[in-house]
Amino acid sequence: MSIVIMLIVALAFVLIGSAIIIALARATDERKIYAFRMVGVMALALGVVLIISASAMWRWATTA
């Protein structure tokens, strides 16, 4: 069950990060561009790391 929750949270962060990076096309202020880029990339990275961790936990749980 914790693996499913981890995957749901990861998907949420990937979607939020993608939306923020897509919003960069509308950002005009230099500070907004910097903040959107930094927060978007960090959210995407968190989502990817959670997906990797959840898949590793799933493999360990199914092989044991």
N, C-alpha and C positions, 0 to 999 in steps of 0.2 A: 504494500500500500504506500509506503514512503517513496518508493521509486516512481509511482504514478504521480504523486504530489510533486516530486522533484521535476518530472518532465513537464507538468502543467506550469510550474513556476518558470522553468526554462523557456517554454514557449511564449509565456507572457513577456519575459525580458527580451526575447528575440524580436517579438512584434513591436514592443515599445521602442527598442533601439532602432529598428528599421524605420518606424514612423518618424522618429526624431531626425534620422539621417535624411529621409525624404524631405522633411521640413526645411532642410538646409537650402533647398532650391528657392524658398520664399524669404529666407532671412537676408536682411540687407545690412544690418549693423554688424560691425566687426566683432563686437563682444558676443552677440548672439551666435554668430557663425562659430566662434571658438567654443562657446559653451555647448551648443548643439552637437558639434563634432565630438567633443570630449565625452559628453554624457551618452551620446548615441553609440560610440565605439565601446565605451565601458559596459553599457547594457548588453550590446551584442556579445562582447567577450564573456560576460557573466552567464548569458544564456548558453553559449557554446560549452563553457566549462561545466555547467550543470548537466547538459546533455551528455557530455563525455563521462562525468561521474556517475550519472544514473545508468548509463549503458554498462559501465564497469560493474556497478552494484548488481545489475540484473544478471550479467554473466556469472558473477560469483555466486549468486543465489541459485541459479539454475544448475550449475555444475556440482554444487555440494550435495 
